[in-house]
Amino acid sequence: MTASARSTNRWRRGLALLTVSGLAIVACGGDDDDDAVEQDDAPTQDDAGTEPTDDGQSTDEPDSDDGESESESDGESEPSGEPASDDDTADGTPVVETLPPEEDAEPVAGGTLRYGMDAEVDGLNPTSSALAPSGVLMGNAVFDTLAADTDDGYTPFLAESFTPSDDFTSWTMKLREGITFHDGTPANADAVIVNFEAQRTHPLVGLAVKPFFPEDGAIEKVDDLTVTYNLSEPNAYFPARLTDQLGMLASPAWLAAVVDDGTLSQAPVGTGPFVFDGRSEDSVTRFVRNESWWAGDVYLDAVEFFPVPDSATRVDLLVGDDLDALHTTSQAAILELRDDERFQNVLNDASEESFAMMNTAAPPFDDLRARQALTLATPRDAYLALIGLGVNRAADQRFIPESPYYNPDVKQAADRPDEAADLAAEYCAERGSEENPVTGTPTCTDGKINIEFQWSGPSVEQTRIAELATTGWSVAFNVIPNELLQDEHVSQTAFGQYNVNTWRQFGAADPSDDNHWLMCRNIGGISINWPRYCDEERDALLLAAQATTDPAERADLYQQAEARINEAATYIFFYHTLWDNAFDSDVHGVCDNESPDGVLLACSSNGVTRFGSVWMD
């Protein structure tokens, strides 16, 4: 029944790449695909997103022939005015653009699909690896998920049904019969429990899982094919969490082997349409057709994934027939691909938001006035023109204007330097002698606030963004630039050792799956509530929104939450990130994936697609 809705260095790298339940963390880092770090690889979200990549990292390519803390504010009201907003959209930018169904086409078996990705990942283990969009993309080849996204919410996939309790505090899930993993292990209730507990207890993945389940009895076996998830609070949309990494089911025999030999995390075993064949990190990962896929016929002989961090190089490889597909958030790449009639583009800007964010747990951004001053000093119009290139729509909040949760009264303050200077002067007059623990200097010098601005690199694009932001902020701030390698940048963000950075985040299909980025319970020594800002009233609104099944009530609750997020001024929203999954003209069936019950699945989101229905002529 379908329920509708929708060794230290390695450890630090994992922290930098954490992605859970559609949760992508990306820091404004080395990938020219976006302007900021993106949280897609693990807690990494810089660029107004979360998905780190290093432009300077060597990569083998296919051969070519040619929280503020609890003290929320100082009583200051939110700056007023009419800055640029979501309504000022880029001409022609679609919310979603997919490919029409190929109803009359007869699929042809054979061929190898070569896919260019924006980043490599540290492994392909859904219980422990950092699966950024590139990791989820590869995971979709070898793993099936318990549920799958549709345009209207979710539908069971490996699961046969989801049944909630009357108060939505528990969900009983029944699996389909007769499914086995690629190694012959049965896909049953025991396998689900092994996967869930491995994720819940993992020191990194568990940061986004454990806070939402009781310590004891989080999951219970009902029978050989049935389990019950017990939640800490009501969630009427819980199965939507199982459409991404949390829902990928891995062989428990393989997971046990990984414990003894960590290198096996590179050789995943799932139930999916393709079987792992080989992997050379930073070069190519290859999967071959599963001849006995439980969900139907698989057409491609193989899928090969190539990490190519530089977006221009990725496009060149596609144009030169060295790739058959790619994903990108690069504005220049999207413009080029959309203008070339040879390529099919699956576009979606209802994904992550790109923004700057501030650490509210320490001076100066533990003071609302300092956060408002930085927001007002931000040259957002120039950012949209010079970085967004007219491709991305301006963002005031987490939701696009077409979303029922969009709050039309929330407007992002920016481009008001005089007001920023006044607020900074007021702050400095009262608190200028205090120490900024990040810079080790007084919080103010010569009437301006001293801050460190951190981003990940090396990246030409990130350097442009840093120069643009620093120039605007200089009316009220003395900015100390700090470009770090992505792992260190993400680590410092997680431990609260930053003032302001750029990031990309908030890309879950259902907004309840983004709660872990916001809630007070996710602030700690290691925090994935990156701004470390606690607002119990906002949290109450978010929990109420996931508990109600009344669409109007839910929309009102999210709109109230967006207003509180805006008032707290912890994020400076730039734009809605536009993803493009581009395919050569000989690739077919991209948007024809269906569930075993015949329900059409969502074509693409956050740079990720499925491969079960894809074929080539």
Disulfide bonds with the S-S distance in Angstrom:
Cys428-Cys444 2.12
Cys520-Cys534 2.06
Cys591-Cys603 1.98
